[in-house]
């Protein structure tokens, strides 16, 4: 890959083109830039908590209704967030939520002699980067001890990280800005022009009379329709007496809206917090129709009756959603798959994980074969039980990569039957997942190979690795076979080849 320095003049020209495109320039018409370029480019998260996260931010008396609502909802975020352990230096054993599989993630073991500020790092051996097994088993109830010992640790010593406990990806909304919450609700659910309108009105980037007067474009900022109050976005969409009939058509709209919103963002926050996504979309779509009606009246064009706005918005949104429904594609069952040998220039490495309820443990199986289907190496390894199957499959993949490197393999194709792990490795995903640290370990070690590829296969192609994993139920540690496999697994190898 080549890198070049761009001349400053070229950069300015590119920025100018972007600005013109954003604000809708055309050959015949110049458009007003309602938001400074610096404002468009800056991070939008640091107004109320520039030096901390939203979880530590203090409530401000000058904050808007929307921000106070977000601050008030932090308990909901806290209930769903857990710590993913890296070094354990940022996580308190008794005070923080860090146990996987628990409803609240908190420790329930008594620990009477432990101070509240003691960190999880005190349970980790820094030299071996492993849990202090005896200490954990002595301090915690057996069930919690098994959960702790099943949390994977990374030799890279990554930082501890907050993740969302209720999604496989571990993703959660961090910033809480009204326009970002809006984006979550509207993504792929309303036309792009309405999403653009919502962004502009949240950023006070509409050509209202207040904005035009501030730029000395018009002499008066008083609303041309009611002739009583300055026309800002909130007035044009909500407060003007001439459009009251639009909102009175639906009783739930007045019931959902905050009593005295200070801005359009405050008004919007009330609809976003009602818990019914379709209502929030109806409100934004109706606001877009009202703004278009305001422009039609201003320029003397035919306009919609005020009392028909909400019904038109509902029909418009329904038609849009209906158009997004794709015709179902007939499902064709794939032909039964079978393990295939690799190309002659590399080795194929299959891996799998197995879980055993009694005893509560897990295991990993790995088999390495050449292009003739001959076994170059095999591994059965017992590991502590993890909370999620995906965590175990990620550990199985890591074990396979480590085993290949120990045998001096430089060109390898890795196959596994857990799609979420393979897809995360292929697409750089899983940053916030519970197995994210393990994925990063795999990526780091994989960079050593001259050639490496990760492929998802069905379980039928992974029978040998599965059998090796199940064989580890009765062993402790690792058991390795070179150029051979156990007698009871050899028929599965022959079946794959023939």
C-alpha positions as CSV (number, residue, x, y, z in Angstrom):
1,X,0.0,0.0,0.0
2,X,1.3,3.5,-0.9
3,X,0.7,6.6,1.1
4,X,0.8,10.2,-0.3
5,X,0.6,13.7,1.2
6,X,-2.2,15.7,-0.4
7,X,-1.6,19.4,-1.1
8,X,-3.5,21.7,1.3
9,X,-5.2,23.4,-1.7
10,X,-6.5,20.0,-2.9
11,X,-7.8,19.2,0.6
12,X,-9.6,22.6,0.7
13,X,-11.2,21.9,-2.7
14,X,-12.3,18.5,-1.5
15,X,-13.9,19.9,1.6
16,X,-15.6,22.5,-0.4
17,X,-17.1,19.9,-2.7
18,X,-18.3,17.9,0.4
19,X,-19.9,21.0,1.9
20,X,-21.7,21.8,-1.3
21,X,-23.0,18.3,-1.7
22,X,-24.2,18.1,1.9
23,X,-26.2,21.3,1.7
24,X,-27.7,20.5,-1.7
25,X,-25.9,22.9,-4.1
26,X,-26.8,22.7,-7.8
27,X,-25.7,24.5,-10.8
28,X,-28.5,27.0,-10.6
29,X,-29.0,27.4,-6.9
30,X,-26.6,28.3,-4.0
31,X,-27.6,27.0,-0.6
32,X,-27.0,28.3,2.9
33,X,-24.6,26.4,5.2
34,X,-26.6,26.2,8.4
35,X,-23.9,24.5,10.5
36,X,-20.2,25.4,10.6
37,X,-17.8,23.0,8.9
38,X,-15.9,22.7,12.1
39,X,-19.1,21.7,13.9
40,X,-19.9,19.0,11.3
41,X,-16.4,17.5,11.7
42,X,-16.1,17.6,15.5
43,X,-16.9,14.7,17.9
44,X,-20.4,15.3,19.3
45,X,-20.1,13.5,22.6
46,X,-18.3,15.8,25.0
47,X,-20.7,18.6,26.0
48,X,-21.9,17.4,29.4
49,X,-19.2,14.8,30.2
50,X,-15.9,15.8,28.5
51,X,-13.7,14.2,31.1
52,X,-15.6,11.1,32.0
53,X,-18.2,8.7,30.6
54,X,-21.9,9.2,30.9
55,X,-22.0,6.8,33.8
56,X,-19.9,9.1,36.0
57,X,-21.3,12.4,34.7
58,X,-23.2,14.6,37.3
59,X,-26.6,16.0,36.5
60,X,-26.5,19.6,35.4
61,X,-29.3,22.0,36.4
62,X,-28.8,23.8,33.0
63,X,-29.2,20.5,31.1
64,X,-32.1,20.2,28.7
65,X,-35.0,17.9,29.1
66,X,-33.4,15.4,26.8
67,X,-30.2,15.3,28.7
68,X,-31.9,15.0,32.0
69,X,-33.9,12.1,30.6
70,X,-30.7,10.4,29.5
71,X,-29.1,10.9,32.9
72,X,-32.2,9.5,34.6
73,X,-32.0,6.4,32.4
74,X,-28.4,5.5,33.4
75,X,-29.7,2.9,35.8
76,X,-31.1,0.9,32.9
77,X,-27.6,0.9,31.2
78,X,-26.0,-0.1,34.5
79,X,-28.3,-3.1,34.8
80,X,-27.3,-4.4,31.4
81,X,-23.5,-3.6,31.4
82,X,-20.8,-5.9,32.6
83,X,-17.0,-5.8,32.7
84,X,-15.0,-8.0,30.3
85,X,-11.9,-8.9,32.2
86,X,-8.5,-8.0,30.7
87,X,-6.0,-7.3,33.5
88,X,-8.7,-6.9,36.2
89,X,-7.0,-3.7,37.4
90,X,-10.0,-1.5,36.8
91,X,-12.7,-3.9,38.2
92,X,-13.6,-4.2,41.9
93,X,-14.5,-7.7,43.0
94,X,-17.4,-6.8,45.3
95,X,-18.6,-3.5,43.8
96,X,-18.6,-4.1,40.0
97,X,-20.5,-6.4,37.7
98,X,-18.1,-8.8,36.0
99,X,-19.4,-12.4,36.3
100,X,-20.7,-13.8,33.1
101,X,-24.1,-15.6,33.2
102,X,-25.5,-13.7,36.1
103,X,-28.6,-11.6,35.9
104,X,-26.8,-8.7,37.4
105,X,-23.2,-9.9,37.0
106,X,-22.4,-9.2,40.7
107,X,-20.6,-11.5,43.2
108,X,-22.9,-13.0,45.8
109,X,-20.2,-14.9,47.8
110,X,-20.0,-13.4,51.3
111,X,-16.3,-12.3,51.3
112,X,-16.6,-10.6,54.7
113,X,-12.9,-9.9,55.1
114,X,-12.4,-8.4,51.7
115,X,-12.3,-4.6,51.3
116,X,-14.7,-3.1,48.7
117,X,-11.8,-1.6,46.7
118,X,-10.0,-4.9,46.1
119,X,-9.5,-5.5,42.4
120,X,-10.0,-8.6,40.3
121,X,-6.3,-8.4,39.4
122,X,-5.6,-9.8,42.8
123,X,-7.1,-13.1,41.7
124,X,-4.8,-13.3,38.6
125,X,-1.2,-14.6,38.6
126,X,0.6,-11.9,36.5
127,X,3.5,-14.2,35.5
128,X,1.4,-17.0,34.2
129,X,-1.5,-14.8,33.2
130,X,-3.8,-17.3,34.7
131,X,-6.3,-17.4,37.5
132,X,-5.0,-18.2,41.0
133,X,-7.1,-21.4,41.1
134,X,-6.7,-22.2,44.8
135,X,-7.4,-18.6,45.9
136,X,-10.5,-18.4,43.8
137,X,-11.8,-21.8,45.0
138,X,-11.2,-20.8,48.7
139,X,-12.9,-17.3,48.5
140,X,-15.9,-18.0,46.3
141,X,-18.9,-20.3,46.3
142,X,-18.3,-23.3,44.0
143,X,-20.7,-22.1,41.3
144,X,-19.0,-18.6,41.2
145,X,-15.6,-20.1,41.4
146,X,-16.3,-22.2,38.2
147,X,-17.6,-19.1,36.4
148,X,-14.5,-17.1,37.3
149,X,-12.1,-19.9,36.3
150,X,-13.9,-20.1,33.0
151,X,-13.3,-16.4,32.1
152,X,-10.5,-16.5,29.5
153,X,-7.4,-14.3,30.1
154,X,-5.1,-13.0,27.4
155,X,-1.3,-12.9,27.5
156,X,-1.5,-9.5,25.8
157,X,-2.9,-8.1,29.1
158,X,-5.6,-5.9,27.4
159,X,-7.5,-3.3,29.3
160,X,-10.8,-4.2,31.1
161,X,-13.8,-3.1,29.0
162,X,-17.5,-2.5,29.6
163,X,-19.7,-4.5,27.3
164,X,-23.5,-5.0,27.0
165,X,-24.5,-8.3,28.5
166,X,-27.7,-8.9,26.6
167,X,-26.4,-9.1,23.0
168,X,-23.9,-11.5,21.4
169,X,-22.0,-8.5,19.9
170,X,-21.6,-6.8,23.3
171,X,-22.6,-3.5,21.7
172,X,-24.5,-0.8,23.6
173,X,-25.3,2.9,23.0
174,X,-22.7,5.0,24.7
175,X,-23.2,8.6,23.9
176,X,-26.9,9.0,24.5
177,X,-27.3,12.0,22.1
178,X,-30.8,12.5,20.9
179,X,-29.8,12.4,17.3
180,X,-27.9,9.1,17.8
181,X,-30.8,7.6,19.7
182,X,-33.0,8.8,16.7
183,X,-30.6,7.0,14.3
184,X,-31.2,3.8,16.2
185,X,-34.9,4.1,15.8
186,X,-35.0,5.3,12.2
187,X,-32.2,3.2,10.6
188,X,-33.6,1.5,7.5
189,X,-37.2,2.2,8.7
190,X,-37.9,5.6,7.1
191,X,-36.8,7.2,3.8
192,X,-33.4,8.7,3.8
193,X,-34.7,12.2,3.2
194,X,-36.7,12.0,6.5
195,X,-33.6,10.8,8.3
196,X,-31.7,13.7,6.8
197,X,-34.5,16.1,7.9
198,X,-34.4,14.7,11.4
199,X,-30.6,15.2,11.6
200,X,-31.0,18.8,10.4
201,X,-33.8,19.8,12.8
202,X,-31.9,18.2,15.8
203,X,-28.9,20.3,14.9
204,X,-30.9,23.5,14.3
205,X,-29.9,23.5,10.6
206,X,-33.3,24.3,9.0
207,X,-33.9,27.7,7.4
208,X,-36.4,28.9,10.0
209,X,-37.0,32.6,10.2
210,X,-35.0,32.8,13.5
211,X,-32.0,31.3,11.7
212,X,-32.5,33.5,8.6
213,X,-32.8,36.6,10.7
214,X,-29.7,35.8,12.7
215,X,-27.8,35.7,9.4
216,X,-29.4,39.0,8.2
217,X,-31.2,37.3,5.4
218,X,-34.7,38.3,6.3
219,X,-35.8,41.5,8.3
220,X,-38.2,39.7,10.7
221,X,-38.1,36.6,12.8
222,X,-41.8,36.5,13.6
223,X,-43.8,33.6,12.2
224,X,-45.5,34.5,9.0
225,X,-48.5,32.2,9.6
226,X,-49.5,33.1,13.2
227,X,-47.9,36.6,13.3
228,X,-47.3,36.2,17.1
229,X,-44.1,34.4,17.9
230,X,-40.5,33.9,16.5
231,X,-40.4,31.0,14.2
232,X,-37.8,28.5,15.3
233,X,-37.9,24.8,14.6
234,X,-40.1,24.0,17.7
235,X,-42.6,26.7,16.8
236,X,-42.8,25.8,13.1
237,X,-43.4,22.1,13.9
238,X,-45.2,22.1,17.2
239,X,-46.2,25.4,18.8
240,X,-47.7,27.5,16.0
241,X,-51.5,28.0,16.5
242,X,-52.1,27.4,12.7
243,X,-50.9,23.7,12.9
244,X,-52.6,22.7,16.2
245,X,-55.1,20.7,14.2
246,X,-52.4,18.4,12.8
247,X,-51.4,17.1,16.2
248,X,-54.9,17.0,17.8
249,X,-55.9,14.3,15.2
250,X,-54.1,11.7,17.3
251,X,-54.7,11.7,21.0
252,X,-51.6,9.7,21.9
253,X,-49.3,12.4,20.5
254,X,-50.3,15.0,23.1
255,X,-50.1,12.4,25.8
256,X,-46.6,11.3,24.8
257,X,-45.1,14.8,24.3
258,X,-43.4,16.5,27.3
259,X,-45.5,19.3,28.8
260,X,-43.2,22.2,28.0
261,X,-40.4,21.3,25.7
262,X,-37.6,23.8,25.5
263,X,-36.5,22.7,22.0
264,X,-37.3,20.2,19.3
265,X,-34.7,17.8,20.7
266,X,-36.6,17.9,24.0
267,X,-39.9,17.2,22.2
268,X,-38.3,14.4,20.2
269,X,-36.8,12.8,23.4
270,X,-40.3,12.3,24.8
271,X,-41.4,10.3,21.7
272,X,-38.2,8.2,21.7
273,X,-38.6,7.3,25.3
274,X,-42.2,6.1,25.0
275,X,-41.0,2.6,24.1
276,X,-43.0,2.3,20.9
277,X,-40.8,2.7,17.8
278,X,-43.6,3.1,15.3
279,X,-45.0,6.1,17.2
280,X,-41.6,7.8,17.1
281,X,-41.4,7.2,13.4
282,X,-44.9,8.6,12.9
283,X,-44.0,11.7,14.8
284,X,-40.8,12.4,12.8
285,X,-42.6,11.7,9.5
286,X,-45.4,14.0,10.4
287,X,-42.9,16.7,11.3
288,X,-41.4,16.3,7.9
289,X,-44.8,16.7,6.3
290,X,-45.5,19.8,8.3
291,X,-42.1,21.4,7.3
292,X,-42.9,20.7,3.7
293,X,-46.3,22.3,4.1
294,X,-44.8,25.3,5.8
295,X,-42.5,25.7,2.8
296,X,-45.4,25.3,0.3
297,X,-47.4,28.1,2.1
298,X,-44.3,30.3,2.2
299,X,-43.7,30.1,-1.5
300,X,-47.4,30.1,-2.5
301,X,-47.6,26.5,-3.6
302,X,-50.6,24.2,-3.0
303,X,-50.4,22.7,0.5
304,X,-52.0,19.8,2.4
305,X,-54.8,20.5,4.9
306,X,-53.5,20.6,8.4
307,X,-55.9,18.0,9.8
308,X,-54.7,15.4,7.2
309,X,-51.0,15.6,8.0
310,X,-50.8,12.7,10.5
311,X,-52.9,10.4,8.4
312,X,-50.9,11.1,5.4
313,X,-47.7,10.5,7.3
314,X,-49.0,7.2,8.6
315,X,-50.0,6.1,5.1
316,X,-46.7,7.3,3.6
317,X,-44.7,5.4,6.2
318,X,-46.7,2.3,5.8
319,X,-46.2,2.3,2.0
320,X,-42.5,2.8,2.5
321,X,-42.2,-0.2,4.9
322,X,-44.3,-2.3,2.6
323,X,-42.0,-1.6,-0.3
324,X,-39.0,-2.8,1.8
325,X,-40.5,-6.3,2.1
326,X,-38.6,-8.4,-0.4
327,X,-40.2,-11.4,-2.1
328,X,-39.3,-14.5,-0.2
329,X,-36.6,-16.5,-2.0
330,X,-37.3,-20.3,-2.1
331,X,-35.1,-22.1,0.4
332,X,-32.8,-24.6,-1.3
333,X,-31.3,-27.1,1.0
334,X,-27.5,-27.3,0.4
335,X,-26.1,-30.6,-0.7
336,X,-24.6,-32.6,2.1
337,X,-21.0,-31.4,2.7
338,X,-18.0,-33.4,3.3
339,X,-14.5,-32.6,4.4
340,X,-12.2,-31.6,1.6
341,X,-8.4,-31.8,1.5
342,X,-6.5,-28.5,1.2
343,X,-4.3,-27.5,-1.6
344,X,-0.8,-29.0,-1.8
345,X,0.9,-25.8,-0.5
346,X,-0.8,-25.7,2.9
347,X,-2.4,-27.8,5.7
348,X,-6.0,-27.8,6.8
349,X,-6.7,-27.5,10.6
350,X,-10.2,-28.3,11.9
351,X,-11.2,-27.3,15.5
352,X,-14.2,-27.8,17.7
353,X,-15.3,-27.4,21.3
354,X,-17.4,-29.6,23.6
355,X,-19.2,-29.0,26.8
356,X,-19.7,-31.5,29.6
357,X,-22.3,-30.8,32.4
358,X,-21.0,-33.6,34.6
359,X,-18.3,-32.9,35.4
360,X,-18.6,-29.2,34.7
361,X,-15.8,-28.8,32.2
362,X,-15.2,-28.2,28.5
363,X,-12.7,-29.5,25.9
364,X,-11.1,-28.6,22.6
365,X,-10.3,-30.9,19.7
366,X,-7.9,-30.1,16.8
367,X,-6.8,-32.1,13.9
368,X,-4.2,-31.1,11.2
369,X,-4.2,-32.9,7.8
370,X,-2.4,-32.5,4.5
371,X,-3.7,-32.6,1.0
372,X,-3.8,-36.4,1.0
373,X,-6.0,-36.4,4.0
374,X,-3.2,-37.8,6.2
375,X,-3.0,-36.6,9.8
376,X,0.0,-34.5,10.7
377,X,-1.1,-33.8,14.3
378,X,-4.1,-34.0,16.6
379,X,-4.9,-32.5,20.0
380,X,-7.4,-33.2,22.8
381,X,-7.4,-30.5,25.5
382,X,-9.6,-30.0,28.6
383,X,-10.3,-26.4,29.5
384,X,-12.5,-24.6,32.2
385,X,-16.2,-24.3,31.4
386,X,-17.0,-20.9,29.8
387,X,-20.5,-19.3,30.1
388,X,-21.2,-19.2,26.3
389,X,-20.7,-21.7,23.5
390,X,-19.2,-18.9,21.4
391,X,-16.5,-18.3,24.1
392,X,-15.5,-22.0,23.9
393,X,-15.4,-22.0,20.1
394,X,-13.2,-18.9,20.2
395,X,-10.9,-20.7,22.6
396,X,-10.9,-23.7,20.4
397,X,-9.8,-21.6,17.4
398,X,-7.1,-20.0,19.5
399,X,-5.9,-23.4,20.7
400,X,-5.7,-24.6,17.0
401,X,-3.7,-21.5,16.0
402,X,-1.3,-22.1,18.9
403,X,-0.9,-25.8,18.1
404,X,-0.2,-25.1,14.5
405,X,2.5,-22.6,15.4
406,X,4.1,-25.0,17.9
407,X,4.4,-27.6,15.1
408,X,6.1,-24.9,12.8
409,X,3.3,-24.7,10.3
410,X,3.4,-21.5,8.2
411,X,0.6,-22.0,5.7
412,X,-2.8,-23.0,7.1
413,X,-6.5,-23.1,6.5
414,X,-8.6,-23.2,9.7
415,X,-12.1,-24.6,9.6
416,X,-14.7,-24.3,12.4
417,X,-18.4,-24.8,12.7
418,X,-19.3,-21.7,14.7
419,X,-20.3,-19.1,12.2
420,X,-20.2,-16.2,14.7
421,X,-16.5,-16.8,15.3
422,X,-15.5,-17.3,11.7
423,X,-17.5,-14.2,10.6
424,X,-16.0,-12.1,13.3
425,X,-12.5,-13.1,12.2
426,X,-13.2,-12.4,8.6
427,X,-14.9,-9.0,9.1
428,X,-12.9,-7.6,12.0
429,X,-16.0,-7.8,14.3
430,X,-16.5,-8.8,17.9
431,X,-14.7,-5.9,19.5
432,X,-17.2,-5.7,22.3
433,X,-18.2,-9.4,22.4
434,X,-17.4,-11.5,25.5
435,X,-14.9,-13.4,23.4
436,X,-13.3,-10.2,21.9
437,X,-10.0,-10.6,23.7
438,X,-9.7,-14.2,22.4
439,X,-10.4,-12.9,18.9
440,X,-7.6,-10.3,19.2
441,X,-5.2,-13.1,20.4
442,X,-6.1,-15.1,17.3
443,X,-5.5,-12.2,15.0
444,X,-2.2,-11.4,16.6
445,X,-0.9,-15.0,16.3
446,X,-2.3,-15.4,12.8
447,X,-0.1,-12.5,11.5
448,X,2.9,-14.9,11.9
449,X,1.7,-17.3,9.2
450,X,2.8,-16.8,5.6
451,X,-0.7,-17.8,4.5
452,X,-3.8,-18.2,6.7
453,X,-7.5,-18.5,6.0
454,X,-10.5,-19.0,8.2
455,X,-13.5,-20.9,6.8
456,X,-16.9,-21.8,8.2
457,X,-18.1,-25.4,7.6
458,X,-21.1,-27.4,8.8
459,X,-20.7,-30.0,11.5
460,X,-20.5,-32.9,9.0
461,X,-17.1,-31.5,7.8
462,X,-15.9,-31.3,11.4
463,X,-16.5,-34.8,12.8
464,X,-12.9,-35.6,13.6
465,X,-12.3,-32.4,15.6
466,X,-15.6,-33.0,17.4
467,X,-14.6,-36.5,18.4
468,X,-11.3,-35.4,19.6
469,X,-12.9,-32.7,21.8
470,X,-15.3,-35.2,23.3
471,X,-12.4,-37.6,24.0
472,X,-10.9,-35.0,26.3
473,X,-13.7,-35.5,28.9
474,X,-11.6,-37.9,30.9
475,X,-8.2,-36.3,30.5
476,X,-6.5,-33.4,32.3
477,X,-4.4,-30.9,30.3
478,X,-3.3,-31.6,26.7
479,X,-2.9,-34.9,24.9
480,X,-1.1,-34.7,21.5
481,X,-0.7,-37.2,18.7
482,X,1.8,-36.7,15.9
483,X,1.1,-38.4,12.5
484,X,-1.6,-40.4,14.2
485,X,-4.9,-40.3,16.0
486,X,-6.6,-42.6,18.6
487,X,-7.7,-45.9,17.3
488,X,-11.4,-45.1,17.9
489,X,-11.2,-41.9,15.8
490,X,-9.2,-43.4,12.9
491,X,-12.4,-44.6,11.1
492,X,-13.7,-41.0,11.0
493,X,-10.5,-39.9,9.3
494,X,-10.8,-42.6,6.7
495,X,-14.4,-41.7,6.1
496,X,-13.5,-38.1,5.4
497,X,-10.9,-39.1,2.8
498,X,-13.0,-41.8,1.1
